Amino acid sequence: MIRALRPVFLCLLAAVPAVALRLGGVHPAAPLAIVVFGLAVVAASFVLAWAAEAAEVDISGGLAIALLAVIAVLPEYAVDLYFAHTAGSQPEYVAYAAANMTGSNRLLLGLGWSSVVLISLYVASRRSGQTIKALVLDSGYRRELGFLAVASVVAFIIPVTGQIHLVLGIALLAFFAYYLWRAAASGHDDEPDLIGPAARIGGLRKVQRRVAVVSMFLASAGVILLSAEPFADSLVEGGHVLGIDQFLLVQWLAPLASEAPEFIIAILFAWRGKGAAALGLLISAKVNQWTLLIGSLPIAYGIGGGPAALPLDGRQVEEFLLTATQTVLGLAILLSLRFPRWAAWTLLGLFAVQFAIPGQTGRYVIAGIYLALAIGALVYNRQHIIPTLTSPFRRTPTVTADRSDELVGV
């Protein structure tokens, strides 16, 4: 058991300085705090991800995939909800809550989805000796895309109204609860395919495994709760000290740190030839970010003393519009359950271009490109639009044979 948990102990050891500083009430300089508390968040995120994967041994069905996706992004939620809660009494923090949310969403789709597909196609091409040009998903993933499609349509209310209202937040949380219920009732009962430390922990005897998993959940959650606030504050203060835009630090550095384990797990699956499983994990994560995360923000804002709606200024509306149009393009591409190589390069390229042409004009131009490409993809895949939108509300169909490794070279 000790050997199986060795990576866990090493990660928790890396988090000890952050825990000691927080419990001792010590406040280091902002640049040092970013490193110390950021390292603790990353380390705890790995432990949390391993625990969630190992827990799949005891949780069967599609619910395991959905819960894994939720748990994997909990560190991101801790940081973002702290910003939203603080914004209730300090309005300047509203911008950081929106920045963190839009950054994590664009990072997940623009970098995560595209990287997983490109790696999967490279591995498949190398193994088969021929050019593989598209990754094909199992028909069971249409329900996941359906939930994301409905949430994406509803999400356009936010840039139109310039706020995230409490009523919308509650509706998104209810929709997420419905998503978990449908996932639990799905017909996916395959044995979990664990890798690395999660595989060793999952292979322990039942009592040892469950004790280890629960302990890992508690330890990682404790580290994240202790580190989220000082990490978030150090990003804001560090921007002042280092002369870097705090908005950009919060938007990209925090999500990159907290979502690193999720990306690594997905990339490892893709490298092992499980491209559809890897992409499915990131699709599920996108669903819960577009429902649970966004829905939680106005609630945290209200608990922190804010009114019934979390307001967005012009910059945040632009960022949200850019994120929403990117999501629509990703959905439009996947409507046929087929992810071509060119589409992955397009998403990755547009994600990179946003850093080269910052500013209001740049954001609107890129959003326009996303929307134009999305309309083209929607027209091309128009026969799949209604089946996808209605899939969350239909009876769960019998799952077809597993096509998780199916790629096409056409």
Order of alpha helices (4+ residues) and beta strands (2+ residues): alpha-alpha-alpha-alpha-alpha-alpha-beta-alpha-alpha-beta-alpha-alpha-alpha-alpha-alpha-alpha-beta-alpha-beta-alpha-alpha-alpha-beta
